[in-house]
Amino acid sequence: MNTTYLGLELRRFARDRANLFFVAVLPTFLFVVFGSTQDHASTSVGNGNVALYMLVSMAAYGAVTATVGVGGSAAVERMQGWGRQLALTPLRDGSFVAVKAALAVLVALLPVTLIALVGWIGGAEGPVVAWGLSMLAVAAGSTVFALFGLCAALAFRTEAAVSAASGMVVILAFLGNLFVPLSGVLLDIARFTPLYGYVSLARYPVTEGRLISNDGRDLGTEALWVPLLNLGVWALVLGVVATLLVRRGRGRQ
């Protein structure tokens, strides 16, 4: 992997203050408002508390927003001719992909680290193992959604498509049981949405599969295979769609 190119990409990302706000600051703010400052923040959930539950949720939201942006921007760059410029350098396609993948992981770690620090100070409680596994799942699982940004950019071939994809993440977060605990029919629908499996898997070390409603009712326990299957299927779907869109783009050239 070309570390020089990765460094340039990181510096370019750091210069985009608006992007930094939506990736790191906004999820942290949402955690403070809806998590650590609430009266029920110390209520037990699984082997943690509500504050830790919300911490994982907001970290997941920030990480997905980051990776969607990285995936989408990579596709736009290639379509706007950056790929032809890179072809004049010794950088190979594999190195380009490796740099973008590393960038997605590093950018995803930004909201995860910031929210974890604020949560640790603000009363999020749980076993160290649960903290570690949840944060690892947040960072690793979010890379799947770089494919979501990639698909949006390849389908509509504009920078606006990347912004639209990031906006859609908010809607998918509500539908995916991320912001507000769902129940009944809405929960049944949520199980088929892209973010459900990812968020549920990230929460699993904390909740141990326990589902709660918005009013605190216990909805039973969900097996681990449910979020794993959801995330795996959506990773496959997004990967296939991205491949087909790349082939379509080559056919137009």
SULSULHU-V94753 format. One record per residue. RES is the residue in three letters. PSI is psi in degrees with one decimal (999 if undefined). Layout:
res->RES psi->PSI
res->RES psi->PSI
//
This chain:
res->MET psi->139.7
res->ASN psi->103.3
res->THR psi->-27.7
res->THR psi->-46.3
res->TYR psi->-39.0
res->LEU psi->-41.9
res->GLY psi->-40.5
res->LEU psi->-40.6
res->GLU psi->-40.6
res->LEU psi->-41.1
res->ARG psi->-37.2
res->ARG psi->-41.1
res->PHE psi->-41.3
res->ALA psi->-26.8
res->ARG psi->-17.5
res->ASP psi->88.9
res->ARG psi->-35.5
res->ALA psi->-42.2
res->ASN psi->-40.9
res->LEU psi->-38.9
res->PHE psi->-50.0
res->PHE psi->-28.4
res->VAL psi->-43.0
res->ALA psi->-49.4
res->VAL psi->-45.6
res->LEU psi->-50.0
res->PRO psi->-36.0
res->THR psi->-42.2
res->PHE psi->-44.0
res->LEU psi->-37.6
res->PHE psi->-43.6
res->VAL psi->-42.9
res->VAL psi->-47.7
res->PHE psi->-6.2
res->GLY psi->-78.1
res->SER psi->-23.7
res->THR psi->-1.6
res->GLN psi->153.2
res->ASP psi->-30.3
res->HIS psi->12.0
res->ALA psi->-31.0
res->SER psi->-0.9
res->THR psi->138.1
res->SER psi->138.6
res->VAL psi->110.0
res->GLY psi->-123.1
res->ASN psi->20.5
res->GLY psi->-154.6
res->ASN psi->176.6
res->VAL psi->-36.6
res->ALA psi->-41.8
res->LEU psi->-37.3
res->TYR psi->-47.1
res->MET psi->-32.6
res->LEU psi->-47.0
res->VAL psi->-40.2
res->SER psi->-47.3
res->MET psi->-33.4
res->ALA psi->-39.9
res->ALA psi->-42.4
res->TYR psi->-46.2
res->GLY psi->-40.9
res->ALA psi->-41.7
res->VAL psi->-42.5
res->THR psi->-40.3
res->ALA psi->-48.4
res->THR psi->-31.9
res->VAL psi->-43.6
res->GLY psi->-41.3
res->VAL psi->-45.7
res->GLY psi->-43.2
res->GLY psi->-42.4
res->SER psi->-33.4
res->ALA psi->-42.6
res->ALA psi->-42.2
res->VAL psi->-41.2
res->GLU psi->-45.4
res->ARG psi->-39.4
res->MET psi->-26.5
res->GLN psi->6.7
res->GLY psi->-4.0
res->TRP psi->-31.7
res->GLY psi->-38.9
res->ARG psi->-35.8
res->GLN psi->-43.4
res->LEU psi->-27.2
res->ALA psi->-20.1
res->LEU psi->-5.9
res->THR psi->169.3
res->PRO psi->-5.2
res->LEU psi->125.1
res->ARG psi->164.5
res->ASP psi->-39.2
res->GLY psi->-38.6
res->SER psi->-37.8
res->PHE psi->-46.9
res->VAL psi->-41.8
res->ALA psi->-40.3
res->VAL psi->-45.3
res->LYS psi->-37.7
res->ALA psi->-43.9
res->ALA psi->-39.6
res->LEU psi->-42.9
res->ALA psi->-43.5
res->VAL psi->-45.3
res->LEU psi->-40.6
res->VAL psi->-38.6
res->ALA psi->-32.0
res->LEU psi->-20.6
res->LEU psi->-56.5
res->PRO psi->-34.1
res->VAL psi->-47.0
res->THR psi->-44.8
res->LEU psi->-45.7
res->ILE psi->-38.2
res->ALA psi->-39.8
res->LEU psi->-47.0
res->VAL psi->-40.6
res->GLY psi->-39.7
res->TRP psi->-39.4
res->ILE psi->-34.4
res->GLY psi->10.5
res->GLY psi->7.4
res->ALA psi->128.5
res->GLU psi->141.8
res->GLY psi->166.1
res->PRO psi->148.4
res->VAL psi->-37.8
res->VAL psi->-42.1
res->ALA psi->-43.1
res->TRP psi->-52.2
res->GLY psi->-46.7
res->LEU psi->-39.1
res->SER psi->-44.6
res->MET psi->-35.1
res->LEU psi->-42.9
res->ALA psi->-38.0
res->VAL psi->-50.7
res->ALA psi->-46.4
res->ALA psi->-44.3
res->GLY psi->-28.5
res->SER psi->-23.2
res->THR psi->-24.2
res->VAL psi->-33.5
res->PHE psi->-3.4
res->ALA psi->-31.0
res->LEU psi->-33.0
res->PHE psi->-46.6
res->GLY psi->-38.1
res->LEU psi->-44.7
res->CYS psi->-42.6
res->ALA psi->-45.2
res->ALA psi->-41.4
res->LEU psi->-33.0
res->ALA psi->-39.5
res->PHE psi->-12.9
res->ARG psi->37.7
res->THR psi->159.0
res->GLU psi->-29.4
res->ALA psi->-28.5
res->ALA psi->-34.3
res->VAL psi->-42.9
res->SER psi->-39.7
res->ALA psi->-39.6
res->ALA psi->-40.6
res->SER psi->-36.9
res->GLY psi->-36.4
res->MET psi->-25.1
res->VAL psi->-36.9
res->VAL psi->-46.3
res->ILE psi->-45.4
res->LEU psi->-30.0
res->ALA psi->-41.7
res->PHE psi->-44.2
res->LEU psi->-24.0
res->GLY psi->14.8
res->ASN psi->26.4
res->LEU psi->-52.4
res->PHE psi->-44.9
res->VAL psi->126.9
res->PRO psi->126.3
res->LEU psi->164.2
res->SER psi->168.6
res->GLY psi->-138.4
res->VAL psi->-38.7
res->LEU psi->-37.9
res->LEU psi->-38.2
res->ASP psi->-40.8
res->ILE psi->-40.5
res->ALA psi->-34.0
res->ARG psi->-15.0
res->PHE psi->2.0
res->THR psi->157.3
res->PRO psi->-37.7
res->LEU psi->-13.8
res->TYR psi->-52.2
res->GLY psi->-41.2
res->TYR psi->-49.8
res->VAL psi->-41.7
res->SER psi->-39.6
res->LEU psi->-40.3
res->ALA psi->-34.7
res->ARG psi->-19.4
res->TYR psi->-41.6
res->PRO psi->-23.5
res->VAL psi->-49.9
res->THR psi->-19.6
res->GLU psi->32.0
res->GLY psi->-0.7
res->ARG psi->134.6
res->LEU psi->136.6
res->ILE psi->150.7
res->SER psi->176.0
res->ASN psi->-26.3
res->ASP psi->10.9
res->GLY psi->2.2
res->ARG psi->143.5
res->ASP psi->120.8
res->LEU psi->12.4
res->GLY psi->-169.6
res->THR psi->138.9
res->GLU psi->135.5
res->ALA psi->150.1
res->LEU psi->-28.9
res->TRP psi->-22.7
res->VAL psi->-55.3
res->PRO psi->-33.2
res->LEU psi->-43.1
res->LEU psi->-44.1
res->ASN psi->-50.4
res->LEU psi->-40.7
res->GLY psi->-43.4
res->VAL psi->-44.1
res->TRP psi->-33.4
res->ALA psi->-41.0
res->LEU psi->-45.3
res->VAL psi->-49.1
res->LEU psi->-37.1
res->GLY psi->-42.2
res->VAL psi->-45.2
res->VAL psi->-43.2
res->ALA psi->-41.9
res->THR psi->-43.9
res->LEU psi->-38.2
res->LEU psi->-36.1
res->VAL psi->-42.9
res->ARG psi->-38.6
res->ARG psi->-41.0
res->GLY psi->-38.4
res->ARG psi->-33.6
res->GLY psi->-24.4
res->ARG psi->-18.5
res->GLN psi->999
//
